[in-house]
Structure formats: C-alpha cells, structure tokens
Amino acid sequence: MSQLQYNEIREKKIIIYNNEPCEVVESHVARTQQRKPQNQVKLKSLISGKTIAATFHVSDTANEADIEKREVKFLYSAQSRSLPAGRQEYWFCDPEDPKNRFKLDASLLGNAGKFLKENENVTALVWDDDGEEKTIGLTLPIKMEFKVKEAPPAVRGDTSKSGNKIITLENGTTLNAPMFISEGDTVRINTETGEYVERA
C-alpha cells in the first residue's frame, strides 16, 4: 500500500479515508500567504456512495487503497426475501470457476445494475482490506449494445413528446429513445448516463 503526500491526493486516486476506500472527485491545493498550503478535496465513498469533504495539510498523508480489477460473469438478479421490497440481489461467478459464486447488493452497483446482461463479463473492483477481499463495485464498458424487446409504435402527428418514447431493453430496463426505434432493433446505450446514444 503506497502512501500519498497531501498534494498527491488528486482526482481519480482511491484512498482510505475513515477506513473506507474513497475516490477523489475533486482536489484543490490552496496556498495563502500566512498559512501553509492545504489540499481541499471532495471524496466519494466507494462503499456507501456518500460524498465527503476533507482537507489535507502539508504534514498529512493518505494510504492509497489496494484495489484490483477482476473479470466476473453476471449470472442473474433476484428478489430476495430477506431484503426490503423491491431490492434486488445480483449474482456473479468467477468466469474460470463457475462454482465460485457471490452476490452483490443493488446499492453497491448503482446505475450499473440496469445494464447487466446475463452470462456477460464485467469488471469488478476488489478492495484488499488487510487481507480480506471485498467487492466494492463494478465498472461496465461506457457504451453497450442491447436488443429492444418492446417499443410502442410511433404515433403520427404526436409532437408533444418532443419525438421520444419509452422502450424496454432485452434485460427489462426502460429508457427514452427516439420515435424511429422499433422492437428488434439493437441500440447503443451510455452506461454512465443511462441514455440512448444511437441505433447500432
């Protein structure tokens, strides 16, 4: 685990803060004449998703989180009886060893949960917390292709909806798309924004 000096705590770095891995979202080293410089940062906890403001002084250091990226295969999602209504569990396995299965809570996945496809590989972020491995999130390709399962027909002369309609993708996710998209089309989706990009 490497230690970062106060001015090395920059955007995209993942540090341990309050015993949690946090991604640095913003950083600003301010120097005033009388005071020693300090780095004001905005952190996002990779476990709770909360945003935290923190200040690092010249004498402060932070430990860089030990995060490994690993390929995992998405198997299925299920409603769990032990979870509150409407909460899903997502099951994955090691692509090399399908018996090695594990589940992740929907809260960990955020938007990524909407764009998982059964039996497709995604990248898991695995945090080594003093020898104990914890999966703390997933990263998907920024653009993914999906088949359109349902698309209402375009209604002529209906301009009130600015030319958009709600379509349903092969995995059940719904989103806005242009009127000309039909059932059976393949569309590209930006998984970061959750928006339609183009017809593939």
C-alpha positions as CSV (number, residue, x, y, z in Angstrom):
1,M,0.0,0.0,0.0
2,S,1.6,3.3,-1.0
3,Q,1.4,6.5,1.0
4,L,0.4,9.7,-0.8
5,Q,1.6,13.1,0.2
6,Y,-1.1,15.8,0.8
7,N,-0.5,17.2,-2.8
8,E,-0.6,13.8,-4.5
9,I,-4.2,13.2,-3.4
10,R,-5.7,14.1,-6.8
11,E,-8.7,13.2,-8.9
12,K,-9.2,9.5,-9.8
13,K,-7.0,8.4,-6.9
14,I,-8.6,5.9,-4.5
15,I,-7.5,6.5,-0.9
16,I,-8.5,5.1,2.5
17,Y,-10.5,7.7,4.5
18,N,-12.4,6.8,7.7
19,N,-11.4,3.1,7.0
20,E,-13.3,3.2,3.6
21,P,-12.0,3.3,0.1
22,C,-12.9,6.7,-1.3
23,E,-12.4,8.1,-4.8
24,V,-11.0,11.6,-5.1
25,V,-13.6,13.5,-7.2
26,E,-12.1,17.0,-6.8
27,S,-8.9,18.4,-5.3
28,H,-7.6,21.9,-4.9
29,V,-4.3,22.9,-3.3
30,A,-4.7,26.3,-1.9
31,R,-1.8,28.5,-0.8
32,T,-2.4,31.5,1.3
33,Q,0.4,33.9,2.3
34,Q,0.3,33.4,6.1
35,R,-0.7,29.7,6.1
36,K,0.9,26.5,4.9
37,P,-0.8,25.1,1.7
38,Q,-3.6,22.7,2.1
39,N,-5.4,20.4,-0.2
40,Q,-9.2,20.6,-0.1
41,V,-10.7,17.5,-1.6
42,K,-14.1,16.1,-2.3
43,L,-14.3,12.3,-1.8
44,K,-16.8,9.7,-2.8
45,S,-17.1,6.6,-0.6
46,L,-17.0,3.5,-2.9
47,I,-18.9,1.6,-0.3
48,S,-21.8,4.0,0.8
49,G,-21.6,6.3,-2.3
50,K,-21.7,9.3,0.1
51,T,-19.7,12.5,-0.8
52,I,-17.3,13.7,1.8
53,A,-15.4,17.0,2.0
54,A,-11.9,16.7,3.6
55,T,-8.8,18.9,4.0
56,F,-5.3,17.5,3.9
57,H,-2.5,19.6,5.4
58,V,1.2,19.6,4.5
59,S,2.0,17.0,7.2
60,D,-0.9,14.7,6.3
61,T,-0.6,11.6,4.2
62,A,-3.2,9.2,2.9
63,N,-2.9,5.5,2.1
64,E,-3.8,4.6,-1.4
65,A,-6.4,1.8,-1.4
66,D,-5.3,-1.6,-2.7
67,I,-7.9,-2.0,-5.5
68,E,-7.7,-4.8,-8.1
69,K,-9.8,-5.1,-11.2
70,R,-11.1,-8.6,-11.9
71,E,-13.3,-10.1,-14.6
72,V,-16.5,-11.6,-13.3
73,K,-19.5,-13.1,-15.0
74,F,-23.0,-11.8,-14.3
75,L,-25.4,-14.7,-13.8
76,Y,-28.9,-13.3,-12.8
77,S,-30.6,-10.9,-10.4
78,A,-33.3,-12.0,-8.0
79,Q,-35.7,-10.5,-5.5
80,S,-34.5,-11.6,-2.1
81,R,-37.0,-12.5,0.7
82,S,-34.5,-11.1,3.3
83,L,-34.2,-7.7,1.6
84,P,-36.8,-4.9,1.7
85,A,-39.4,-5.0,-1.0
86,G,-38.1,-4.0,-4.4
87,R,-34.5,-4.7,-3.5
88,Q,-32.5,-6.9,-5.8
89,E,-29.6,-9.2,-5.3
90,Y,-27.2,-9.7,-8.2
91,W,-25.3,-13.0,-8.5
92,F,-21.9,-13.3,-10.2
93,C,-19.3,-16.0,-10.6
94,D,-15.6,-16.3,-11.5
95,P,-15.5,-16.9,-15.3
96,E,-12.8,-19.5,-14.8
97,D,-14.6,-21.3,-11.9
98,P,-18.4,-21.1,-12.2
99,K,-18.8,-22.8,-8.8
100,N,-17.2,-19.8,-7.2
101,R,-20.4,-17.7,-6.9
102,F,-21.1,-14.5,-4.9
103,K,-23.8,-11.9,-4.7
104,L,-23.7,-8.1,-4.6
105,D,-26.4,-5.8,-3.2
106,A,-28.1,-3.4,-5.6
107,S,-26.9,-0.5,-3.6
108,L,-23.3,-1.3,-4.5
109,L,-24.0,-1.4,-8.2
110,G,-25.8,1.9,-8.6
111,N,-26.7,2.6,-12.2
112,A,-24.6,-0.4,-13.4
113,G,-27.3,-2.8,-12.2
114,K,-29.6,-1.6,-15.0
115,F,-27.2,-2.5,-17.8
116,L,-26.0,-6.0,-16.8
117,K,-26.6,-8.8,-19.3
118,E,-26.8,-12.4,-18.2
119,N,-23.7,-14.5,-18.9
120,E,-21.7,-11.5,-19.9
121,N,-18.4,-10.5,-18.2
122,V,-18.0,-7.2,-16.4
123,T,-15.1,-5.8,-14.3
124,A,-15.4,-6.0,-10.5
125,L,-13.4,-3.6,-8.3
126,V,-12.0,-5.7,-5.4
127,W,-10.6,-4.0,-2.3
128,D,-8.0,-5.8,-0.2
129,D,-8.9,-4.6,3.3
130,D,-5.9,-6.0,5.3
131,G,-6.1,-9.4,3.6
132,E,-9.9,-9.6,3.5
133,E,-11.2,-9.1,-0.1
134,K,-14.3,-7.1,-0.6
135,T,-16.0,-6.4,-3.9
136,I,-16.9,-2.7,-3.8
137,G,-18.3,-2.0,-7.2
138,L,-18.4,-2.8,-10.9
139,T,-17.3,-1.0,-14.0
140,L,-19.1,-1.5,-17.3
141,P,-18.0,-0.5,-20.8
142,I,-19.1,3.1,-21.3
143,K,-21.1,2.0,-24.4
144,M,-23.1,-1.2,-24.5
145,E,-25.4,-2.7,-27.1
146,F,-28.9,-4.1,-26.3
147,K,-31.7,-5.5,-28.3
148,V,-35.0,-3.7,-28.0
149,K,-37.6,-6.0,-26.5
150,E,-40.6,-3.6,-26.6
151,A,-41.1,-0.3,-28.4
152,P,-44.5,1.4,-28.8
153,P,-45.3,2.4,-32.4
154,A,-44.6,6.0,-33.3
155,V,-47.9,8.0,-33.4
156,R,-48.1,10.3,-36.4
157,G,-48.7,13.9,-35.6
158,D,-47.8,13.4,-31.9
159,T,-45.2,16.1,-31.4
160,S,-45.9,16.8,-27.8
161,K,-43.3,14.4,-26.5
162,S,-40.5,16.0,-28.5
163,G,-40.0,12.9,-30.5
164,N,-39.2,10.4,-27.7
165,K,-40.8,7.3,-26.4
166,I,-40.1,4.8,-23.6
167,I,-38.6,1.5,-24.9
168,T,-37.8,-1.7,-23.0
169,L,-34.4,-3.4,-23.5
170,E,-33.7,-7.2,-23.5
171,N,-32.8,-7.1,-19.8
172,G,-36.0,-5.3,-18.8
173,T,-34.5,-1.8,-18.4
174,T,-36.7,1.0,-19.7
175,L,-35.4,4.3,-21.1
176,N,-36.2,7.2,-23.5
177,A,-35.4,6.7,-27.2
178,P,-36.3,8.4,-30.5
179,M,-39.6,7.6,-32.2
180,F,-37.9,5.7,-35.0
181,I,-36.6,2.9,-32.7
182,S,-38.6,-0.3,-33.2
183,E,-38.9,-3.7,-31.5
184,G,-35.9,-5.9,-32.5
185,D,-33.5,-3.0,-33.2
186,T,-30.1,-3.0,-31.5
187,V,-29.3,0.2,-29.7
188,R,-26.2,1.6,-28.1
189,I,-26.5,2.9,-24.5
190,N,-24.2,5.1,-22.5
191,T,-24.0,3.2,-19.2
192,E,-22.6,6.2,-17.3
193,T,-25.6,8.4,-18.1
194,G,-28.1,5.7,-18.8
195,E,-29.1,7.4,-22.0
196,Y,-29.7,6.2,-25.6
197,V,-26.7,7.0,-27.9
198,E,-27.6,5.6,-31.3
199,R,-29.0,2.7,-33.3
200,A,-26.3,0.1,-33.8
